[in-house]
Amino acid sequence: MTIREYRQEDLPAMTAIWNEVVEEGNAFPQDEPLDEETGAAFFASQSYTGVAEEDGTIYGLYILHPNNVGRCGHICNASYAVSSGSRGRHIGEQLVKDCLTQGRRLGFRVLQFNAVVESNIHARHLYERLGFTQLGTITGGFRMKDGSYVNICPYYREL
């Protein structure tokens, strides 16, 4: 598995994986899927977009961008998506590790996750294993696809 910067030809697979996570409705704040045009613009607007690729197949991706501006512009934020059929292969871990490297390379000093859904145990265990610190819990901070509200847990790690 190779983690690399995305290319234009990756966009259909990237958009499909992203939309799969959005449609599941239990991890990303977005509730509208991307189409060809909005997907291309969205991924191009990031500071860095990486993909997990093997033998020409895209299995996952991440986006990296500033979390804020000005005096807080040194803090970045990221989101990760792995295709449902590829989960359990530690692709997410490879994506997070590459993201940490790219964040440092781009001059960021902190990687912060604003809204990790409390029930997303696999992601939370991964982040904690990689040295992220949970900042607390925001009660009812995430609206699930079914309309119920669940807690979110912000995390951060110095780069």
C-alpha positions as CSV (number, residue, x, y, z in Angstrom):
1,M,0.0,0.0,0.0
2,T,1.3,3.4,-1.0
3,I,0.1,6.7,0.5
4,R,0.6,9.5,-2.0
5,E,-0.8,12.8,-3.1
6,Y,-4.0,12.4,-5.1
7,R,-4.1,12.8,-8.9
8,Q,-7.0,13.9,-11.1
9,E,-7.6,10.3,-12.2
10,D,-8.2,9.3,-8.6
11,L,-11.2,11.7,-8.2
12,P,-14.0,9.2,-9.1
13,A,-12.8,6.7,-6.5
14,M,-12.1,9.3,-3.9
15,T,-15.5,10.9,-4.3
16,A,-17.2,7.4,-4.1
17,I,-15.3,6.6,-0.8
18,W,-16.0,10.1,0.6
19,N,-19.7,9.8,-0.2
20,E,-19.9,6.3,1.3
21,V,-18.8,7.7,4.7
22,V,-21.1,10.7,4.3
23,E,-24.0,8.4,3.5
24,E,-23.3,6.2,6.5
25,G,-24.0,9.3,8.6
26,N,-21.9,8.4,11.7
27,A,-18.6,10.1,11.2
28,F,-18.4,13.1,8.9
29,P,-20.3,16.4,9.6
30,Q,-21.3,16.8,5.9
31,D,-24.7,15.5,5.0
32,E,-24.6,16.2,1.2
33,P,-22.7,14.0,-1.1
34,L,-20.1,15.3,-3.6
35,D,-20.6,15.1,-7.3
36,E,-17.8,15.2,-9.9
37,E,-17.6,18.9,-9.9
38,T,-17.9,19.6,-6.2
39,G,-15.6,16.7,-5.4
40,A,-12.9,18.0,-7.7
41,A,-13.2,21.5,-6.1
42,F,-13.3,20.2,-2.5
43,F,-10.2,18.0,-2.8
44,A,-8.3,20.7,-4.7
45,S,-9.1,23.3,-2.0
46,Q,-7.2,21.3,0.8
47,S,-3.7,22.0,1.9
48,Y,-3.0,18.4,1.1
49,T,-5.1,15.4,-0.1
50,G,-3.5,12.0,0.2
51,V,-4.8,8.6,-1.0
52,A,-4.0,5.0,-0.1
53,E,-3.4,3.2,-3.4
54,E,-2.3,-0.3,-4.3
55,D,-2.1,-1.7,-7.8
56,G,-4.1,1.2,-9.2
57,T,-7.0,0.9,-6.7
58,I,-7.8,3.7,-4.2
59,Y,-8.7,2.2,-0.8
60,G,-8.8,5.4,1.3
61,L,-8.0,9.1,1.5
62,Y,-7.5,12.0,3.8
63,I,-7.8,15.8,3.6
64,L,-5.5,18.2,5.5
65,H,-6.2,21.9,6.0
66,P,-5.9,24.7,8.5
67,N,-8.2,24.4,11.4
68,N,-8.3,28.2,11.9
69,V,-6.7,31.4,10.7
70,G,-4.2,34.0,11.8
71,R,-2.8,33.4,15.3
72,C,-4.3,29.8,15.3
73,G,-3.3,29.1,11.7
74,H,-0.5,26.7,12.8
75,I,-3.2,24.2,13.9
76,C,-4.4,21.9,11.2
77,N,-7.4,19.6,10.9
78,A,-7.9,16.4,8.9
79,S,-10.5,13.9,7.9
80,Y,-10.0,10.3,6.9
81,A,-12.1,7.9,4.8
82,V,-11.5,4.2,4.0
83,S,-13.8,2.2,1.7
84,S,-16.1,-0.1,3.7
85,G,-14.8,-3.2,2.0
86,S,-11.2,-2.3,3.0
87,R,-11.7,-1.6,6.7
88,G,-9.7,-3.6,9.1
89,R,-6.5,-3.6,7.0
90,H,-4.9,-0.7,9.0
91,I,-5.2,1.7,6.1
92,G,-6.5,4.4,8.4
93,E,-3.4,4.1,10.5
94,Q,-1.2,4.6,7.4
95,L,-3.3,7.6,6.4
96,V,-3.0,9.2,9.8
97,K,0.8,8.6,9.9
98,D,1.3,10.2,6.5
99,C,-1.0,13.1,7.5
100,L,1.3,13.8,10.5
101,T,4.3,13.9,8.2
102,Q,2.6,16.1,5.6
103,G,1.3,18.4,8.4
104,R,4.8,18.9,9.7
105,R,6.2,19.4,6.1
106,L,3.6,22.1,5.5
107,G,4.6,24.0,8.7
108,F,1.7,23.1,11.0
109,R,2.5,22.6,14.6
110,V,-0.6,20.9,15.9
111,L,-3.2,18.5,14.4
112,Q,-6.6,18.8,16.0
113,F,-9.7,16.8,15.4
114,N,-12.8,18.8,16.3
115,A,-15.5,16.2,16.2
116,V,-14.6,12.6,16.6
117,V,-17.9,10.8,17.3
118,E,-17.7,9.1,20.7
119,S,-19.0,5.8,19.4
120,N,-16.2,5.7,16.7
121,I,-14.1,3.4,19.0
122,H,-11.8,2.2,16.2
123,A,-10.7,5.8,15.3
124,R,-10.5,6.8,18.9
125,H,-8.2,3.9,19.8
126,L,-6.0,4.6,16.8
127,Y,-5.7,8.3,17.7
128,E,-4.8,7.5,21.3
129,R,-2.3,4.8,20.2
130,L,-0.6,7.4,17.9
131,G,-0.3,9.9,20.8
132,F,-3.3,12.1,20.4
133,T,-4.9,13.5,23.6
134,Q,-8.6,13.8,24.1
135,L,-9.6,17.4,25.0
136,G,-12.9,16.5,26.6
137,T,-16.4,15.7,25.5
138,I,-19.0,17.8,23.8
139,T,-22.4,16.5,24.8
140,G,-24.7,16.1,21.9
141,G,-22.3,17.6,19.4
142,F,-23.0,15.4,16.5
143,R,-26.3,14.7,14.7
144,M,-26.5,11.1,13.5
145,K,-28.3,10.2,10.3
146,D,-31.3,9.1,12.3
147,G,-31.6,12.5,13.8
148,S,-30.4,11.6,17.3
149,Y,-27.5,13.5,18.9
150,V,-24.4,11.8,20.3
151,N,-21.2,13.1,22.0
152,I,-18.1,14.2,20.2
153,C,-14.5,14.1,21.5
154,P,-12.0,16.6,20.3
155,Y,-8.4,15.3,20.0
156,Y,-5.1,17.0,19.3
157,R,-1.4,16.1,18.9
158,E,1.6,18.3,18.5
159,L,3.6,17.8,15.3
